């Protein structure tokens, strides 16, 4: 059984509608610039979002040290996607890389030692299975996709759209709403995401074809507004708080 302390630290922030991670990673000013260290939030998010395009394990130590200095700023805003990113990035490598990162982690606070040791020692499947359907899990799928380029994580985000009609379980609806918004946003910057939406737009399955066409034709801000309207309507009905 994985030490559950890391999850209790992560999941209390699940009720945020659209994580700052997604806002940052989709609106960065520059992409693909060569980096030699991580010294700012912008560099961290650029590094994480584009890692699957240009894997640079030699920069992970710098990213870890930067995150360890952020304190509560990253723990609240970016923790879901960044924990998944580091977990999936760690698990791309073995041997000497793990020795180096383990030594880095020993310098962290006790809280971060628990978190990053768990991420280093356990595979993504064992981490993700502990998180229920939610916007948090959606962020984690993106973190793993950006770390690896593995299309299974992209497909997991797509599958979250199945909950768009959910009106009882708030977290499931938010998983679907953030999935739709983030697919639209990330398709603007990532050719693989755009290609998947185009592929779905040609599907024989009417639901998926219509969803994909909607995402290709409209703006993410429209989905944000619609999501807010649904949340407000459900609150007025006394269904969601």
C-alpha positions as CSV (number, residue, x, y, z in Angstrom):
1,X,0.0,0.0,0.0
2,X,1.4,3.4,-1.0
3,X,1.8,5.9,1.9
4,X,-1.4,7.9,1.6
5,X,0.0,11.1,3.1
6,X,0.8,12.6,-0.3
7,X,-2.8,12.1,-1.4
8,X,-4.3,13.8,1.6
9,X,-2.0,16.7,0.9
10,X,-3.0,16.9,-2.7
11,X,-6.7,16.2,-2.8
12,X,-8.1,18.9,-0.5
13,X,-7.7,21.4,-3.4
14,X,-9.9,19.4,-5.7
15,X,-12.7,22.0,-5.8
16,X,-10.8,24.5,-7.9
17,X,-12.6,24.8,-11.3
18,X,-9.7,25.4,-13.7
19,X,-6.3,24.9,-12.2
20,X,-3.6,27.6,-12.6
21,X,-1.4,24.9,-14.1
22,X,-3.7,24.7,-17.2
23,X,-3.9,28.5,-17.4
24,X,-0.2,28.8,-17.3
25,X,0.8,25.9,-19.5
26,X,-1.5,27.0,-22.3
27,X,-0.5,30.7,-22.4
28,X,3.3,30.8,-22.0
29,X,5.0,33.3,-24.3
30,X,7.7,31.1,-25.6
31,X,8.0,27.4,-26.5
32,X,10.9,25.1,-27.1
33,X,13.7,27.5,-25.9
34,X,16.8,25.6,-24.7
35,X,17.0,25.8,-20.9
36,X,20.0,25.2,-18.7
37,X,18.3,25.7,-15.3
38,X,14.8,26.3,-13.8
39,X,14.6,29.6,-12.0
40,X,11.0,30.9,-12.5
41,X,7.4,29.7,-12.7
42,X,7.4,30.4,-16.4
43,X,10.5,28.3,-17.0
44,X,9.1,25.5,-14.9
45,X,5.9,25.3,-16.8
46,X,7.6,25.6,-20.2
47,X,9.9,22.8,-19.1
48,X,7.1,20.6,-18.0
49,X,4.7,21.3,-20.8
50,X,7.3,20.6,-23.5
51,X,9.2,17.8,-21.8
52,X,7.8,15.1,-24.1
53,X,9.1,16.9,-27.1
54,X,12.6,17.4,-25.8
55,X,13.3,15.1,-22.8
56,X,16.0,16.6,-20.7
57,X,16.5,14.5,-17.5
58,X,19.5,16.6,-16.6
59,X,17.2,19.5,-15.8
60,X,14.9,17.5,-13.5
61,X,17.2,18.2,-10.5
62,X,17.0,21.9,-11.1
63,X,13.2,21.7,-11.4
64,X,13.0,19.8,-8.2
65,X,15.1,22.3,-6.3
66,X,13.0,25.2,-7.7
67,X,9.7,23.5,-6.7
68,X,11.1,22.8,-3.2
69,X,11.7,26.5,-2.7
70,X,8.2,27.6,-3.8
71,X,6.5,26.4,-0.6
72,X,2.7,26.8,-0.5
73,X,2.6,28.6,-3.8
74,X,3.0,25.4,-5.8
75,X,1.3,23.1,-3.3
76,X,-2.1,24.8,-3.8
77,X,-2.0,26.0,-7.4
78,X,0.0,23.5,-9.4
79,X,0.4,20.4,-7.2
80,X,-1.9,18.0,-9.1
81,X,-0.3,18.4,-12.5
82,X,3.3,18.8,-11.2
83,X,3.1,15.7,-9.0
84,X,1.9,13.7,-12.0
85,X,4.5,15.3,-14.2
86,X,7.4,14.4,-11.9
87,X,6.0,10.9,-11.2
88,X,5.8,10.1,-14.9
89,X,9.1,11.8,-15.8
90,X,10.9,9.9,-13.0
91,X,9.5,6.6,-14.3
92,X,11.0,7.1,-17.7
93,X,14.4,6.5,-16.2
94,X,16.3,4.1,-13.9
95,X,19.7,3.7,-12.2
96,X,21.9,6.7,-11.8
97,X,19.2,9.2,-12.5
98,X,17.1,7.8,-9.6
99,X,20.2,8.0,-7.3
100,X,20.7,11.6,-8.2
101,X,17.0,12.6,-7.6
102,X,16.9,10.6,-4.4
103,X,19.9,12.7,-3.1
104,X,18.1,15.9,-4.2
105,X,14.9,14.9,-2.3
106,X,16.9,14.3,0.9
107,X,17.4,18.0,1.1
108,X,13.7,18.8,1.1
109,X,11.3,19.5,3.9
110,X,9.8,16.4,5.5
111,X,6.5,17.0,3.7
112,X,8.2,17.2,0.3
113,X,10.4,14.3,1.1
114,X,7.3,12.1,1.6
115,X,5.7,13.4,-1.6
116,X,8.6,13.1,-4.0
117,X,9.9,9.8,-2.6
118,X,6.5,8.4,-3.2
119,X,6.5,9.7,-6.8
120,X,10.0,8.4,-7.4
121,X,9.4,4.9,-6.0
122,X,5.9,4.1,-7.4
123,X,4.7,3.9,-11.0
124,X,2.0,6.3,-12.4
125,X,-0.7,3.7,-12.4
126,X,-0.4,3.1,-8.6
127,X,-0.6,6.9,-8.1
128,X,-3.5,7.7,-10.5
129,X,-5.7,4.9,-9.3
130,X,-6.0,6.5,-5.9
131,X,-7.5,9.7,-7.3
132,X,-11.2,9.6,-8.0
133,X,-12.7,11.2,-11.2
134,X,-12.3,15.0,-10.8
135,X,-10.6,18.1,-12.3
136,X,-7.6,17.1,-10.2
137,X,-7.3,13.8,-12.0
138,X,-7.7,15.5,-15.3
139,X,-4.8,17.8,-14.4
140,X,-2.7,14.7,-13.5
141,X,-3.4,13.1,-16.9
142,X,-2.1,16.2,-18.6
143,X,1.0,16.2,-16.4
144,X,1.7,12.6,-17.4
145,X,1.0,13.3,-21.1
146,X,3.4,16.3,-21.1
147,X,6.1,14.2,-19.3
148,X,5.9,11.2,-21.7
149,X,3.8,12.0,-24.8
150,X,2.0,8.7,-24.1
151,X,-1.3,8.9,-25.9
152,X,-3.0,6.8,-23.3
153,X,-3.0,9.9,-21.0
154,X,-4.4,12.1,-23.7
155,X,-7.1,9.5,-24.3
156,X,-7.9,9.4,-20.6
157,X,-8.6,13.2,-20.8
158,X,-10.8,12.6,-23.8
159,X,-12.8,9.9,-22.0
160,X,-13.6,12.4,-19.2
161,X,-16.0,14.0,-21.7
162,X,-18.4,11.1,-20.9
163,X,-19.3,13.0,-17.8
164,X,-20.5,16.2,-19.5
165,X,-24.1,15.4,-18.8
166,X,-23.5,14.6,-15.1
167,X,-25.6,16.7,-12.8
168,X,-25.4,14.8,-9.5
169,X,-21.7,14.3,-8.8
170,X,-20.0,17.7,-9.1
171,X,-16.4,16.3,-9.3
172,X,-17.3,14.2,-12.3
173,X,-18.9,17.1,-14.1
174,X,-15.9,19.2,-13.4
175,X,-13.6,16.5,-14.8
176,X,-15.6,16.6,-18.0
177,X,-15.7,20.4,-18.2
178,X,-12.0,20.9,-17.6
179,X,-11.3,18.1,-20.0
180,X,-13.2,19.9,-22.8
181,X,-11.7,23.3,-22.0
182,X,-8.1,21.9,-21.7
183,X,-8.4,19.9,-24.9
184,X,-9.5,23.1,-26.7
185,X,-6.7,25.1,-25.2
186,X,-4.0,22.5,-25.6
187,X,-5.0,21.8,-29.2
188,X,-3.9,25.4,-30.0
189,X,-0.3,24.6,-28.9
190,X,0.2,20.9,-29.3
191,X,-0.2,19.2,-32.7
192,X,-0.9,15.8,-31.3
193,X,-3.9,17.1,-29.3
194,X,-5.2,18.9,-32.4
195,X,-4.8,15.7,-34.5
196,X,-6.8,13.7,-32.0
197,X,-9.7,16.2,-32.1
198,X,-9.6,16.1,-35.9
199,X,-9.7,12.3,-35.8
200,X,-12.6,12.3,-33.4
201,X,-14.5,14.8,-35.7
202,X,-14.5,12.0,-38.3
203,X,-15.8,9.3,-35.9
204,X,-18.8,7.2,-36.8
205,X,-20.0,7.7,-33.2
206,X,-22.3,10.7,-33.2
207,X,-21.5,11.9,-29.7
208,X,-17.7,11.9,-30.2
209,X,-18.0,13.5,-33.6
210,X,-20.3,16.3,-32.3
211,X,-18.0,16.9,-29.3
212,X,-14.9,17.1,-31.4
213,X,-16.5,19.5,-34.0
214,X,-17.7,21.7,-31.1
215,X,-14.2,21.8,-29.7
216,X,-12.7,22.6,-33.1
217,X,-15.1,25.4,-33.9
218,X,-15.5,27.3,-30.6
219,X,-13.3,29.1,-28.2
220,X,-12.3,27.7,-24.7
221,X,-13.7,30.8,-23.1
222,X,-17.2,29.8,-24.2
223,X,-16.9,26.5,-22.4
224,X,-15.7,28.3,-19.3
225,X,-18.8,30.5,-19.3
226,X,-21.1,27.6,-19.9
227,X,-19.5,25.7,-17.0
228,X,-20.0,28.6,-14.7
229,X,-23.6,28.8,-15.7
230,X,-24.2,25.1,-15.0
231,X,-22.5,25.4,-11.6
232,X,-24.6,28.4,-10.7
233,X,-27.8,26.7,-11.8
234,X,-27.0,23.6,-9.8
235,X,-26.3,25.7,-6.7
236,X,-29.6,27.5,-7.0
237,X,-31.3,24.1,-7.1
238,X,-29.5,23.1,-4.0
239,X,-27.8,20.2,-5.6
240,X,-24.2,21.5,-5.5
241,X,-22.7,23.8,-2.9
